[in-house]
Amino acid sequence: MSKLALRGGEPVRTRPFPSWPVFDRREEELALEVVRSGRWWSYTLGEAVAAAKEDHAAPSSKVAAFQRNFAAAHGCRYGIACVNGTAALEIALRALGVGAGDEVIVPPYTFVATASAPMLIGATPVFCDIDLDTFNLDPRRLEEAITPRTRAILPVHFAGLAADLDAILTIAARRGIPVVEDAAHGHGGSWNGRPLGSVGAAGTFSFQVSKNMTAGEGGMVITRDAALAELCESLIWAGRQPGRPWYEHHRLGWNYRLTELQAAILLAQLERLPGQTRRRQDNGRYLASRLREIPGIAPLAVPSYATGHAWHLFVFRFLAESFGLGRAEFLRALTAEGIPASSGYAHPLHRNPLFQQPGLPLDYARFQELCPASEQACAEAVWLEHRLLLGDRADMDDIAAAVAKIYEHRQEVRP
Ligand SMILES: Cc1ncc(COP(=O)(O)O)c(C=O)c1O
């Protein structure tokens, strides 16, 4: 095989991978409809529940239509659209009664929002380590994280791979603790045939630009519980209640509403999601099978309960010793071959400055010992963005060929 690109050889790949976001005339059409209508805002208070009724006329509001369509596509009757995935977590937790002094169990290998959302409503995140095979919350470690103050368990379907909900829900049910699924990576994915986000008391999604569907920003809470949906909706409408006067506020709430323009774009993105999900799944499975043949490359496991991987990220563990190279050198060589990749989270959440401030209710330093798998995940992970999986078979072959080429020439990578 030819010389490494890092050493002046021909890169495996010079063509770009698909760019993200993907959009076409459909997004333009729906967004233009909103612009031209002058209806950039809609009174949708009450719609989350009303629009879910079978005899309800098709909503003319894009937000109401998107809530209904997204929830239905994800196995729930009710959807509450909001400004982003962090807000969705705050809303769901607050609606479930989580507040000051309560504890919420979260994994430390995730975006900060999973832990900061509980903090933003006065609660305390308690970290529970992950399973190194899946990078998802390890149910074997869950019991030891539960205290009398635990009010919610917040597993993440990391990278779009279902968390072990069977085990988590069994423990949660025994202890009477609700489960909120952080499905920010999980659009279109499933667990035992059920859509991610639809299994726990509530599920939350993000439509920030990196996600599998996007309007730049945006979020959603889904639930099967009408009363919870009503409460969530009230919380994003400044504590208002449907049918009551405009300046009557029943609870402390936010203005966390999504706009009609964002909802228009998201309606189009939702139409495209099933096809894109199938493509990511085909390519994800194939790429994992190719990469598994290379020493030191360990794609994350896909357990049988993860019936539909949403592949928000393609993640593998880079085992430096087996590969014969450090991860930073490997990533440099891979990028030079034309394959964009990154090492993901630099450290588990509890090692962020946020958790080292004085005056926090917990000593977060102790999680360094309690969460060794998260430390190892941060040291070994390699992430590929989902847009790479929107390519074709030949694109996957290029990724595998680049990794194999670096393995063959590993002695030459080091300067
Ligand atoms: C796992 C996870 N949860 C929550 C969020 C928060 O979503 P947003 O950025 O829309 O607030 C993100 C966003 O990156 C995420 O990755």
The ligand as an SDF file (V2000), in Angstrom:
LIG
                    3D

 16 16  0  0  0  0  0  0  0  0999 V2000
  -26.5500   13.7500   25.2990 C   0  0  0  0  0  0  0  0  0  0  0  0
  -27.0260   15.1680   25.1540 C   0  0  0  0  0  0  0  0  0  0  0  0
  -28.0040   15.6070   25.9580 N   0  0  0  0  0  0  0  0  0  0  0  0
  -28.4780   16.8660   25.8690 C   0  0  0  0  0  0  0  0  0  0  0  0
  -27.9790   17.7500   24.9400 C   0  0  0  0  0  0  0  0  0  0  0  0
  -28.4770   19.1600   24.9480 C   0  0  0  0  0  0  0  0  0  0  0  0
  -29.0370   19.5580   23.7680 O   0  0  0  0  0  0  0  0  0  0  0  0
  -28.9770   21.1100   23.3060 P   0  0  0  0  0  0  0  0  0  0  0  0
  -27.5990   21.3830   22.8360 O   0  0  0  0  0  0  0  0  0  0  0  0
  -30.0050   21.1700   22.2280 O   0  0  0  0  0  0  0  0  0  0  0  0
  -29.3560   21.9330   24.4890 O   0  0  0  0  0  0  0  0  0  0  0  0
  -26.9810   17.3260   24.0640 C   0  0  0  0  0  0  0  0  0  0  0  0
  -26.4570   18.2530   23.0400 C   0  0  0  0  0  0  0  0  0  0  0  0
  -25.3810   18.1820   22.5420 O   0  0  0  0  0  0  0  0  0  0  0  0
  -26.4730   15.9980   24.1740 C   0  0  0  0  0  0  0  0  0  0  0  0
  -25.4950   15.5740   23.3890 O   0  0  0  0  0  0  0  0  0  0  0  0
  1  2  1  0
  2  3  1  0
  2 15  2  0
  3  4  2  0
  4  5  1  0
  5  6  1  0
  5 12  2  0
  6  7  1  0
  7  8  1  0
  8  9  2  0
  8 10  1  0
  8 11  1  0
 12 13  1  0
 12 15  1  0
 13 14  2  0
 15 16  1  0
M  END
$$$$
